[in-house]
Amino acid sequence: MPLFAASLSSAGVTAVSNLNLIGGKSISASITIGSSTSSGDAILQYTLQDIMKTSASAVIWQGVSSAQGQPATHFSASNIYPDGVFFPFQTPLGALRLSSTSVTGTWTLLVAEGEGW
Protein backbone atom coordinates (compact mmCIF):
# COMPACT_ATOMS: atom_id res chain seq x y z
CA MET A 1 0.00 0.00 0.00
CA PRO A 2 1.63 3.28 -1.07
CA LEU A 3 2.07 5.78 1.73
CA PHE A 4 2.61 9.51 1.29
CA ALA A 5 3.65 11.92 4.06
CA ALA A 6 4.02 15.71 3.94
CA SER A 7 4.42 18.35 6.65
CA LEU A 8 3.37 21.95 6.97
CA SER A 9 4.91 24.32 9.53
CA SER A 10 4.00 27.73 8.08
CA ALA A 11 1.30 29.21 5.86
CA GLY A 12 1.03 27.60 2.43
CA VAL A 13 0.41 24.12 1.05
CA THR A 14 2.10 20.76 1.49
CA ALA A 15 3.60 18.73 -1.29
CA VAL A 16 0.89 17.08 -3.38
CA SER A 17 0.12 13.37 -2.99
CA ASN A 18 -0.24 12.05 -6.52
CA LEU A 19 -2.90 9.33 -6.46
CA ASN A 20 -3.93 6.65 -8.94
CA LEU A 21 -7.07 8.19 -10.39
CA ILE A 22 -7.45 5.45 -13.02
CA GLY A 23 -7.01 2.52 -10.60
CA GLY A 24 -10.09 3.42 -8.60
CA LYS A 25 -8.92 2.26 -5.16
CA SER A 26 -10.03 3.61 -1.79
CA ILE A 27 -7.88 6.21 -0.02
CA SER A 28 -7.29 6.99 3.65
CA ALA A 29 -5.89 10.29 4.87
CA SER A 30 -5.09 11.68 8.30
CA ILE A 31 -3.95 14.99 9.71
CA THR A 32 -1.91 15.07 12.90
CA ILE A 33 -0.17 17.80 14.89
CA GLY A 34 3.18 17.41 16.62
CA SER A 35 2.54 19.18 19.93
CA SER A 36 -0.03 20.90 22.11
CA THR A 37 1.65 24.25 21.42
CA SER A 38 0.79 24.05 17.70
CA SER A 39 -1.84 26.47 16.50
CA GLY A 40 -3.62 27.55 13.36
CA ASP A 41 -6.20 26.37 10.90
CA ALA A 42 -5.95 24.07 7.85
CA ILE A 43 -8.09 22.61 5.08
CA LEU A 44 -7.66 19.22 3.42
CA GLN A 45 -7.96 19.76 -0.33
CA TYR A 46 -8.52 17.31 -3.19
CA THR A 47 -8.65 17.38 -6.97
CA LEU A 48 -10.33 15.03 -9.40
CA GLN A 49 -7.84 15.97 -12.11
CA ASP A 50 -4.83 13.87 -13.09
CA ILE A 51 -2.01 16.09 -11.85
CA MET A 52 0.48 14.32 -14.09
CA LYS A 53 -1.46 15.47 -17.16
CA THR A 54 -2.59 18.92 -15.98
CA SER A 55 -0.35 21.94 -15.52
CA ALA A 56 -0.01 22.99 -11.88
CA SER A 57 -1.67 26.35 -12.50
CA ALA A 58 -4.71 24.67 -14.11
CA VAL A 59 -5.42 22.18 -11.31
CA ILE A 60 -8.67 22.93 -9.51
CA TRP A 61 -8.45 22.28 -5.77
CA GLN A 62 -11.55 21.86 -3.62
CA GLY A 63 -11.83 21.62 0.15
CA VAL A 64 -13.05 18.46 1.85
CA SER A 65 -16.28 19.05 3.73
CA SER A 66 -17.71 17.21 6.71
CA ALA A 67 -21.14 17.25 5.04
CA GLN A 68 -22.22 16.98 1.43
CA GLY A 69 -23.03 20.34 -0.16
CA GLN A 70 -21.32 22.33 2.60
CA PRO A 71 -18.19 24.51 2.39
CA ALA A 72 -14.77 23.10 3.20
CA THR A 73 -14.17 22.16 6.82
CA HIS A 74 -11.51 24.23 8.59
CA PHE A 75 -9.63 22.17 11.15
CA SER A 76 -8.15 24.07 14.07
CA ALA A 77 -5.17 22.82 16.03
CA SER A 78 -7.20 22.60 19.24
CA ASN A 79 -9.65 20.21 17.55
CA ILE A 80 -6.96 17.96 16.08
CA TYR A 81 -4.43 17.58 18.89
CA PRO A 82 -3.63 14.96 20.23
CA ASP A 83 -5.59 12.31 18.30
CA GLY A 84 -5.61 13.76 14.79
CA VAL A 85 -8.42 13.46 12.29
CA PHE A 86 -9.09 10.64 9.79
CA PHE A 87 -10.72 10.76 6.34
CA PRO A 88 -11.81 7.65 4.40
CA PHE A 89 -12.44 8.17 0.68
CA GLN A 90 -14.25 5.34 -1.09
CA THR A 91 -13.78 6.82 -4.56
CA PRO A 92 -10.63 7.59 -6.54
CA LEU A 93 -9.08 11.06 -6.34
CA GLY A 94 -6.40 12.73 -8.41
CA ALA A 95 -4.44 14.15 -5.46
CA LEU A 96 -4.64 15.44 -1.88
CA ARG A 97 -2.83 18.26 -0.10
CA LEU A 98 -3.07 20.27 3.12
CA SER A 99 -3.55 24.04 2.83
CA SER A 100 -3.36 26.76 5.48
CA THR A 101 -3.15 30.52 5.84
CA SER A 102 -1.75 30.31 9.38
CA VAL A 103 -0.13 27.43 11.24
CA THR A 104 2.58 27.05 13.87
CA GLY A 105 4.20 23.80 14.86
CA THR A 106 4.26 20.80 12.56
CA TRP A 107 1.09 19.58 10.87
CA THR A 108 1.44 16.24 9.06
CA LEU A 109 -0.68 14.81 6.25
CA LEU A 110 -0.52 11.03 5.76
CA VAL A 111 -2.16 9.40 2.75
CA ALA A 112 -2.52 5.66 2.04
CA GLU A 113 -3.99 4.29 -1.17
CA GLY A 114 -5.16 0.73 -1.81
CA GLU A 115 -3.45 -1.44 -4.41
CA GLY A 116 -4.37 -4.46 -6.44
CA TRP A 117 -6.76 -5.58 -9.09
Residue, then its C-alpha position, 0 to 999 in steps of 0.5 A: m500500500p503506497l504511503f505519502a507523508a508531507s508536513l506543513s509548519s508555516a502558511g502555504v500548502t504541502a507537497v501534493s500526494n499524486l494518487n492513482l485516479i485510473g485505478g479506482k482504489s479507496i484512499s485513507a488520509s489523516i492529519t496530525i499535529g506534533s505538539s499541544t503548542s501548535s496552532g492555526d487552521a488548515i483545510l484538506q484539499y482534493t482534486l479530481q484531475d490527473i495532476m500528471k497530465t494537468s499543468a499545476s496552474a490549471v489544477i482545480w483544488q476543492g476543500v473536503s467538507s464534513a457534510q455533502g453540499q457544505p463549504a470546506t471544513h476548517f480544522s483548528a489545532s485545538n480540535i486535532y491535537p492529540d488524536g488527529v483526524f481521519f478521512p476515508f475516501q471510497t472513490p478515486l481522487g487525483a491528489l490530496r494536499l493540506s492548505s493553510t493561511s496560518v499554522t505554527g508547529t508541525w502539521t502532518l498529512l498522511v495518505a494511504e492508497g489501496e493497491g491491487w486488481 
